[in-house]
């Protein structure tokens, strides 16, 4: 028997973030993956944004900053991740190539609104430059997609 890492559930908790009259939606709502498969999640806004940020949160941990996109059409490719900021500045995507068990976690998209030296993430979470990533309460959670990993026995 061979152990096969399986992503059992990619679950999108469909929460709409309302910030300054805008909505940010993240899809997909559900997807089933196995180790080695690719995954893409998308965020869309109802208005033009200055930037998109991506975070990953491991179960029981705090959100960890992945990357910031600030230019229309910008693409960043660290390791097996690829993030893109749409040409219209209303959308962003995050792609994971060849999913691994280490990719398990919750992926958040957030938009940035800055005033002076203080920036706020959707939905209005203040983050000072150089500070630790925020911890989201249940009432403040931005749009997210959650990847749950499990080891499954296979008869190969």
ABEGO torsion letter per residue (X at the ends): XBBBBBBABBBBBBBBBBBGGBBBBBOBABBBBBBGBBBBBBBBBABBBABBBBBBBBBGBBBBBABBBABBGBBBBBEABBBBBBAAGABBBBBBBGBBAAABEBBBBBBBBBBEABBBBOBGBBBBBGBBBBBBBAAABBBBBBBBBBBBBBBX
